[in-house]
Amino acid sequence: MTTFVDRVELHVAAGNGGHGCASVHREKFKPLGGPDGGNGGRGGDVVLVVDPDVTTLLDYHHSPHRKATNGRPGEGGNRSGADGGDLVLPVPDGTVVLDRNGGVLADMVGKGTTFVAGQGGRGGLGNAALASARRKAPGFALLGEPGETRDVVLELKTVADVALVGYPSAGKSSLISVLSAAKPKIADYPFTTLVPNLGVVTAGRSVFTVADVPGLIEGASEGRGLGLDFLRHVERCSVLVHVLDCATLESDRDPVSDLDVIEAELARYGGLEDRPRLVVLNKVDIPDGRELAEMVRPDLEERGFRVFEVSAVAHRGLDALAYALAGIVDEARAAAPVQEATRVVIRPKAVDDTGFTVTREGALFRVRGEKPERWVHQTDFNNDEAVGYLADRLNRLGVEDELLKAGAREGDGVAIGDEENAVVFDWEPTLSAGAEMLGRRGEDHRMEEQRPAAQRRLEREAERDETLGAYREFDPFEQ
């Protein structure tokens, strides 16, 4: 027997981007033909897609951890790595995607609706893409970015026009089976129905869906019985139908008190006050049931309810009920607001928006921002040239100027990123100069060997004098 699951916690991990390649072209009589390292491939996304053939979240209950494939690394000869394949996860129509704090990320209604639950990481650039007029032969490449990892909660809310609510064994499943072609499990004991059943009803030119919502008893909104698990399935319905048992064998129950109990539970759940209600007095084919229906009908009509006496077994009163429901559903559809075309809103960045922030946390200065954090993830800290390239990028972005304004001094700790994934280092003013001393960016030592030693020595001495002169003239307190 298939198990129905309508709420799961899903752990998704997008694919990591492939690393770029650091390579130098070689051929006969041309051992150093320039950089030819290819870029890494993009990591695959994790995508949720509404599939009308899927009716439960059971697969994700058994396998809650899902991961997309990684991008392939780049190779020499300007060959880029292959992109990772996207992982497409089908979900039922009406699935709501929540974060772990209960915030709504996506409300997925309609066939083909998609939501990217995890964004794949970008592939790293190879040294061929990093080459420039200043950096003719980079001896490094950028690393691929890690894919996004996220924990999301999937909740299924049935997409139906009509919801049948009532006590267990009131005849809801029997009623939906004769109104439509649905074949729910039916028996004469409480909690026979353990899953919401959907049926399609045709009344004249109107076609609408009916959902049997099981398990509503007193205290359902507080977790008693099965009702709390299924109350969410009535939220999208246009009309609520109270199915009241007029032939119950329980001496302490009657149709009016059953109606009051279910209405109280719906009120406690909230958000359903504006839905029109109909009352169905079921099982009037039984003599005692018919007498009880005739007795309580005037009281219910005085409360403003439209009342229908039906018998699912004898197929009595079904046409009148179906056409009444069709009329209410048609009115609700006509009154629904027309969905406007998607409007694209472009919000340009503010002129003074640097794209990052610098905050002081005691003796530590923390840098947060999309670009600085992404650049840190792309850097191979075992390569001096790569570290120098990162220093140049941060300098051009203005990170050093903001650190000076925040009061940072030489030797202070600087962290880039959040507390868990931060890169921490001791800061020195003019990072670019320090990086030049750490490793000569834009040059390959193999190409250096092709020039006369005397020429290389003179160039290094001139460059060193220029750098030290600029460092001595720099006064951070004048900035």
N, C-alpha and C positions, 0 to 999 in steps of 0.2 A: 504494500500500500504506500502511495506517495505521501510524504510528510509535507505539511504546509508550513513555511517559515516566512514571516513578514517583517522581521527585524534582525539585522546582523551587523556586526562590527567588522569592517574590512580594512586590511592593512595592505596598502599599495606601495610599490616602489618602482619608479620609472627607471629606464636604462641609463647607465652612465655614458657620457660622451667618450669617444675614442681619443687616445693621445695623438698629438701631432708627431711627425717624424723629423728628426734632424739628420739630414743626409747631404753628401756632396757628390755631384755628378763626376763620374770617372769614365774615361775611355782612352784608347791607345794614343799616346803622345799628348794627352790632355788630362793629366791626373786630377786636376782641381778645376773642374768646369763650372763651378758655382753651385749654390744650394738647390736641391731638388726634392726636399722632403715634403710629402703630401699631408693634407689635413686629415684629422680624425673624423669619423662618422658621428652623426647625431644619435643620442640614445633614444630608444623608443618611448612613446607616451603610453599611459594607462588611460583608456577612454571608456566611459560608460555610455551605452547606446540602448534606447528603448526598443525592445523586440516584442511584438504582439504575441509571439508564440511562447514566450516565457511568462509564467504565472506565479512563480514563487522564487524566493531567494535561497532555496535549499542548497544549491551548489556552493554558495559563498559561506553557508553555515558549516559545511564540511571542510571547505578549503578556503580559509579566510585570508591567507597570505598569497598575494599575486604580484609578480614582477615582470616587467618588460625586458627585452633583450638589450644588451649594451651595443654601442657603436664600435666598429672595428678601428684599430689604429691605422694611421697613415703609413705609407711605405715610400721608399726611394723611387726615383723616376717620376716624381710628381703624381703618384697614385694615391688618391684619397681613399680613406677607409669607408666601408659600406655603412649605411645608416642602420640602426637597430630597428627591428620590427615593432610597430605599435601593438599593444595588447588590448583587444577590444572585448569588453565584458558586457554581455546582454543582460538587461534588467527589465522587469515588468513595467508596463505602463502605469504611471501613478507613483513611481518611486521618488522619495524625497531624500536628498543627500544632505547629511548634517555633519558638522564637525564634532569633536568630542565634548564641546561645551554646549551643544544643542543649537548652535547657529546654523541657519539654513544656507547651504552652499548652492543647491540647485533643486528645482522642482521639475521633475522630468515627466511631462505629459505630452503624449502624441508620438506616433510612430516615427522613429529616426532621430528623436531628440538626443543630443550628445552632450557630454560633459567631460572635460579633461580632468581626471582626478589626480594625475601625477604627470608633471612636465618632464620630458627627457632632457638630459644634460647636453650642452653644446659640445661639439667636437673641438679639440685643440688645434690651433694653427700650426702647420709645419714650418720649417725654417725658410722654405721658398716663399711663403706668404708673408713672412716677417722681414724679408730683405727690403732695403731701401737705399737711398743714396748715401746715407750715413752708415748704414748697417748692411754692407754688401754681402757678407757671408756669415750670418748668425750661426753660432755653434750650439744652438738650443732650439727647442720647440715648446709650445704651450701644452699643458696637460688638459685632458678632457674634463668637463665639469661633472660632478656627481648628479645623478638624477634625483628628482624630488621624491621624498618619502612622506607619506601621510596616512593617518588613521581617520577613516570616515565611517559614519553610521548610515546604513541604508534602511529606510522605513517605507513599507509599501502601504499606500492608501488607495483602496479600490476606487476605480473610476467607473461610477455607475450613476444613472439618473434617479433611481428609486432605491431606498433602503428599507427592508423589512426588519422591524425591531419587535422584540417581545420576549416573554419568558421561554425557557427551553420547553420543548414539546407543545408549543402553542400552534404548531402547524405551518411554520414559515417555509420549511423545506418542501413540504407537500404542496404548498401554494405556488412556490416558484417552479415546481416540476410540472404543474398543469398549466401555468401561464406561459411557460416557455419550453424549450427542448432540453433544459438542464436535467441531469440525472443525479441528484444528491443522494447520499446515504440517509435512509429514513427508518426510524424505529420509535417505539413508544416509551423510551426511557430518557431521563434528562441528559443533556450534553451529548446527544447523538451527533449533532453537527459540531465538528471541531475546526472547520475552516469556512471562510466566507464563500458562498456559492454564487456564481454569476449566471444570469439567463437573459436572453434577448427576447423581447415581447413585441409583437406586431399588432397594432390596433388601427385598422383602416390604413391611412397613409403614414401613420406615425410608427417609428421603430425606436425603441428605447431599451435600456438595460436595467435589470433589477438585481439587487444584491441581497442575499440572505445573511444578516449579521447575527452570529450566534452568541450565546453565553451571557445575555444581559439579565442580571438578577439584582436584588437589592445589595448595595455595596460594591457594584461593579466598578464604579469610577474610582474607588479606593483600593482596587486590587483584588476584590473577592471574586472567586470563580474565574471565568475566562473573559469576562466583559471588557476589562481594561485593555487586553491585548487586541480587541477588535473594535473598540469605540472609534479608533482613528479611521476606520473604513467607512464611516457615515459622513465624514467631513465634506466630501466632494459631491454628495447627493443633492438633487434639487428638491426632493419631497421625501418625507418620512411616513411610513405606513405602520401603524400600531396593529399588530396581529394579536388579538385577544382570544384566549381559549374559553369557549362557553361550555365546555364539557369536561373541565378539569376534575380530577378525582381527589384533589387536595381540599380539605374542608375549610382551611383558613384563607383560601384565595377566591377571588371573583373578578370579573373583567374590569370593573371600575378601579378597584384597589391595585390591580396589575398595571393599569394605565398610569395611575398616580406614581407608582414606584419607578417605572421606566422613565417617565417625564422628569422625576427628581434626579435620576442618574444622568440623564442628558443635560439637565441644567447644571449639575455639578461639573460635568466635563467641559461645558461652555462652548460658545461659538455656533450654536445650532438654533438660536431663538427665532431667527427669521425664516426658517424652513417651514413651508406649509405642511400640515398634518392631515392624514386620513386615518380612519379607524375601521378595521376589518374585524367583524365578529365571526369567528371561524367555528366550524363543526356544527352548523345549524341543521345538519341532516339527522342528528341525534335528537330525540324528542325533548329531553331535558335541556339540551343546548339551545334548541329553538325557543323554548319558553324563557330561558334566561336572557337570550338576546332581545326578545320582545320587551322584557322587563327593564333592561338597562339602556336601551336605545334612546328613550326620551331624555334621560339624564345626560347622556353623552351629547345629544344634539343641542341641549340647552347650553352646554359649554362651548358651542360653536364648531364642533367637529362634524364633518361629513361621514356618515356611517354607512357601511355596506355589510350585508349579511351574506356570507358565502359558505360553501362547502367544497373543500378541495377534493374530497372523495366522490361526491355526487356531481361535481362540476356545476354547482349552482351559484349564480350571481357573479361569475367570472368576467363575462363580457362587459357588464356595467362598470366593474372595477377597472378593467383594462382601459376602457375609453376615458374614464375619469382621470386615470393616471396620465394617459396620453395628452389630455388637454392641459394639465398642469405642467408637464414637461415641455410642451410646445410653448407655453407662455414664458416659462423660465428661459428657454433658449432665445426667444424673441427679445426678452428684456436684457439678455447678457450684453455687455458692452462690446462693440466691434473692435477687434484687435487692430490697432494702428500699425502701420509699417514701422519697422525698426528705425529709430532715429539715432544716427551716429553723432555723438557729442565729442568734440575735440577740445581738450583743455591744454593749452600750451604751458610749458613750464614758466615759472616766474623768472624774471631777469636775474634776481639774486639767488636763485636756487642752484646750489653747487652740486646737488645730487648725493651728498653725504653729510654726516654730522660728526662733530668731535665733542665728546663730553668727558668731564673729569670725574673719576671715581677714586677718590683718595689720592694716592701717589701714582695712579695709573690713568692714562688717557686712552679712551676707547673710540675708535673710528668705526662708524656704521654707515653703510650705503651699498647699493646694488653693485656699482662698478668696483669699488675697492675690495669688497668681499669676493666678487667673481674673479678678479685678477689674482687674488691670493690663492684661490683654488686652482688656478691655471699655472701656477709657478712651481717649477722644480727647484727646491731649495738646495739641492745637491749640486746645482750648476751655477757657478759664479756669474756667468753672463745673464742667465735667466733672472737672478736676483737683481742685477743691475738694471735690467729691462723693467722689472717691477718698480724699482725706485724711480726710474725716469717717468713711468706712467703716473705714479702717485704724485710726483712733483708737478707734472703738467696739469693734473686735475686740481691742484691747489691744496693738497693735504698738508704740506709743510707750512704754508702760510697760516692755515687755520690752527695748526698746533702751536705756532708762535703766538697767535692771538689768544689762545686758551691758556697761555702761561707755561707751556712746556719748555724745559731747558735740557741741555745736553746731558745724557745719561738717564733721563726719565723713561719709564716703561710705557710703551705704546702697544695697544692690542687692536687688531683689525678683525672684526667679526663678533659674534655673540660669545657668551661665556664658555659654551661647550666646544666650539670649533674655532676659537680665536688663535691667531698667530701673534705672538708677543715678542717684542724686541726692544732693545735699548736704543733710544732715539739719538741721532746726531744731526745737527743742522746741516743743510745742503747735502741731502742724501745723494744727489746725483754725483757730487764730487767724490763722496765716499765710495760710491759704486764704481766710479771710474778707476779708483785705486784698487778696488776688490777684483775687478776683471775688466779688460778692455773690450767694451761692448762693440759689436759690429765687425770684429776682426776674428779671423780663424788663425790659430797658431801655425797651422800647416801652410797657409798662404804667406804668413810672416817669414817663414824659412826661405821663401823664394827670393827675397830681397837681400842686398848686401848687409852684413852685420853692422857696419859703420853707419849706414843710412838709418837702420832701425834704431840704433842707439841715440843718434842725434834727434830723431823724431820723438822718442820717449822722453828725453831730457827736456825738450821744448814744451811738450805737453804737460809734464810734471810742474815746470816752473809756472806755466799759465794757471794751472789748477790751484797750486799753493798760493799764488798771488791773489786769486779771487777769494780764497778761503780766509786769508788774513784781512782783507778789506771788508768782510761781511760782519756787521754788528746787528744781532737780533733785536736789540733794544731800540734801534732806530726804526723798525718796521711798524 
